[in-house]
Amino acid sequence: MKILIDTHILLWASAESAKLDERQRSALETMTNTIYVSSVSLAELMIKASLGKLVIDFDAVELCRESGFEILDLKGQDVLPLKDMPFHHKDPFDRLIIAQSIVNNYPVMTNDPKFKLYGCPLF
């Protein structure tokens, strides 16, 4: 299975695994699954760190590699759904991840209930 993880899932998987439920933890640890981290999530982490909202004292790209996660680069076609997406969610990073999920048909692993309001597949 191919799964796109939301930014908070990446952080929880690396530092606060107790916040993950058993189903999430199992999916992240299943070697036959391909776990994707959007380049949008990496940008979100760096921007929030630059604003002082997060402390990032690690190399986020290296963290993904060490965790066995693949980075999913944002492509031009990934942004096309944004034009018609309703504004249930105002967070531009989450909207981009939702759009990537829709275009690539990868379910998103998230604990954000607003993702359910969109037509993206969810894990």
C-alpha positions in Angstrom: 0.0 0.0 0.0 1.2 3.5 -0.8 0.4 6.0 2.0 1.0 9.8 2.2 1.5 10.9 5.7 0.5 14.3 7.1 3.2 16.5 8.7 2.2 15.7 12.3 2.3 12.0 11.6 6.0 12.4 10.5 6.8 14.2 13.7 4.9 11.7 15.8 6.6 8.8 14.1 10.0 10.2 14.8 9.6 11.6 18.3 6.2 10.9 19.9 5.2 7.5 18.7 2.7 7.1 21.6 0.5 9.5 19.8 0.1 7.1 16.9 -2.7 4.5 17.2 -1.9 0.8 16.7 -3.3 0.9 13.1 -1.1 3.8 12.1 2.0 2.4 13.8 1.5 -1.0 12.1 1.1 0.6 8.7 4.3 2.7 9.1 6.2 -0.4 10.2 5.0 -2.7 7.5 7.8 -3.1 5.1 5.6 -3.8 2.1 4.0 -0.3 2.4 5.5 2.7 0.7 5.3 5.7 3.1 5.5 9.1 1.4 6.3 12.4 3.0 5.3 15.3 0.8 7.9 17.9 0.1 5.2 20.3 1.2 5.5 18.8 4.7 9.3 19.5 4.7 8.6 23.1 3.6 6.0 23.4 6.4 8.5 22.3 9.0 11.2 24.7 7.7 8.8 27.6 7.6 7.4 27.0 11.0 11.0 26.6 12.4 12.0 30.0 10.8 9.0 31.6 12.5 9.9 30.1 15.9 6.8 27.9 16.0 8.8 24.7 16.0 12.3 23.7 16.9 13.9 21.7 14.1 17.3 20.5 15.3 17.5 17.6 12.8 17.9 17.2 9.0 14.3 16.5 7.9 15.3 14.9 4.6 17.7 12.6 6.5 15.0 11.8 9.0 12.8 10.6 6.1 15.6 8.5 4.7 16.4 6.9 8.1 12.7 6.2 8.7 12.4 4.4 5.3 10.0 7.1 4.1 10.1 8.4 0.5 9.8 12.1 -0.3 7.0 12.9 -2.7 7.9 16.0 -4.7 5.1 18.5 -5.5 4.5 18.5 -9.2 2.6 20.9 -11.4 -0.4 18.6 -11.8 -0.6 18.1 -8.1 -1.8 21.7 -7.6 -4.6 21.6 -10.1 -7.3 20.5 -7.7 -6.7 23.6 -5.5 -8.7 25.7 -8.0 -11.9 24.0 -7.2 -11.3 22.9 -3.6 -13.7 24.3 -1.0 -12.2 26.2 1.9 -13.1 23.7 4.7 -9.4 23.9 5.6 -7.6 27.2 5.5 -4.1 25.7 6.1 -2.3 26.0 2.7 0.1 23.1 3.6 -2.8 20.8 4.3 -4.6 21.9 1.2 -1.5 21.0 -0.9 -1.2 17.6 0.8 -4.9 16.9 0.1 -4.4 17.9 -3.5 -1.4 15.6 -3.8 -3.4 12.8 -2.3 -6.3 13.3 -4.8 -4.0 13.5 -7.9 -1.8 10.5 -6.9 -4.7 8.5 -5.3 -2.6 7.9 -2.2 -4.6 7.7 1.1 -3.5 10.3 3.7 -2.7 9.2 7.2 -3.8 12.1 9.4 -5.6 12.8 12.6 -7.0 16.0 11.2 -10.8 15.6 11.0 -11.1 18.3 8.3 -9.4 16.0 5.7 -12.7 14.0 5.8 -14.5 17.0 4.2 -12.5 16.5 0.9 -12.6 13.8 -1.7 -9.1 12.6 -0.9 -8.7 9.0 0.2 -7.9 8.5 3.8 -6.0 5.8 5.7 
